């Protein structure tokens, strides 16, 4: 990435970003539902539920969701191609 690329160039929103955002909203709502449904109180149990759900939904996303749109032609050329970052020497 060149140094002339500003913040707006690095933060462009792609279709993949929208999908991940909606997915994360669902993941957060599932945690909120569990905490309220089972009346979980205290920092320790809430942290444990949070870590468990984060791991679960991350694995689910990687194994089940990502492949559904990763190579889909609808997302070709949306600017979401991974770039290899060069570290300064």
C-alpha positions as CSV (number, residue, x, y, z in Angstrom):
1,X,0.0,0.0,0.0
2,X,1.5,3.3,-0.9
3,X,1.9,6.1,1.5
4,X,-0.2,8.4,-0.6
5,X,-3.3,6.3,0.2
6,X,-5.3,8.1,2.8
7,X,-7.4,6.8,5.6
8,X,-10.5,6.7,3.3
9,X,-8.7,4.4,0.9
10,X,-7.9,2.0,3.7
11,X,-11.4,2.0,5.2
12,X,-13.5,1.5,2.1
13,X,-16.6,-0.6,2.8
14,X,-17.0,-3.7,0.8
15,X,-19.8,-6.2,0.4
16,X,-17.9,-8.6,2.6
17,X,-17.8,-5.9,5.4
18,X,-21.6,-5.7,5.2
19,X,-22.0,-9.5,5.5
20,X,-19.6,-9.7,8.5
21,X,-21.4,-6.7,10.1
22,X,-24.9,-8.4,9.9
23,X,-23.3,-11.7,11.0
24,X,-21.8,-10.0,14.1
25,X,-25.1,-8.3,15.0
26,X,-26.7,-11.8,15.1
27,X,-23.8,-13.1,17.2
28,X,-24.1,-10.3,19.7
29,X,-27.9,-10.7,19.9
30,X,-27.5,-14.4,20.6
31,X,-25.2,-13.6,23.5
32,X,-27.7,-11.0,24.8
33,X,-30.5,-13.5,24.5
34,X,-28.6,-16.2,26.5
35,X,-27.7,-13.8,29.3
36,X,-31.2,-12.5,29.7
37,X,-33.0,-15.9,29.2
38,X,-30.9,-17.7,31.8
39,X,-30.5,-14.7,34.0
40,X,-26.7,-14.9,34.1
41,X,-25.3,-12.4,36.5
42,X,-21.7,-11.6,37.6
43,X,-18.7,-10.7,35.6
44,X,-17.2,-14.2,35.5
45,X,-20.1,-16.1,34.0
46,X,-20.8,-13.3,31.5
47,X,-17.2,-13.3,30.4
48,X,-17.3,-17.1,30.1
49,X,-20.5,-17.0,27.9
50,X,-18.9,-14.2,25.9
51,X,-15.7,-16.1,25.2
52,X,-17.6,-19.3,24.4
53,X,-20.0,-17.6,22.0
54,X,-17.1,-15.7,20.3
55,X,-15.2,-18.9,19.7
56,X,-18.3,-20.7,18.5
57,X,-19.5,-18.1,16.1
58,X,-16.0,-17.5,14.8
59,X,-15.6,-21.2,14.0
60,X,-19.1,-21.3,12.5
61,X,-18.3,-18.3,10.3
62,X,-15.0,-19.8,9.1
63,X,-16.3,-23.3,8.5
64,X,-19.9,-22.7,7.2
65,X,-20.4,-19.1,6.1
66,X,-17.2,-17.9,4.5
67,X,-17.1,-20.5,1.8
68,X,-20.6,-19.5,0.7
69,X,-19.6,-16.1,-0.5
70,X,-15.8,-16.4,-0.8
71,X,-15.7,-17.3,-4.4
72,X,-19.2,-16.2,-5.4
73,X,-19.1,-14.2,-8.7
74,X,-21.3,-11.5,-7.2
75,X,-18.4,-10.4,-5.0
76,X,-15.7,-10.3,-7.8
77,X,-14.0,-7.0,-8.0
78,X,-15.5,-5.5,-4.9
79,X,-12.1,-4.4,-3.7
80,X,-12.0,-7.1,-1.0
81,X,-9.0,-9.0,-2.3
82,X,-6.4,-9.6,0.3
83,X,-3.3,-7.5,0.0
84,X,0.0,-8.5,1.3
85,X,1.2,-5.8,3.7
86,X,4.8,-4.8,3.5
87,X,6.4,-4.1,6.8
88,X,8.8,-1.1,6.9
89,X,12.5,-2.2,7.3
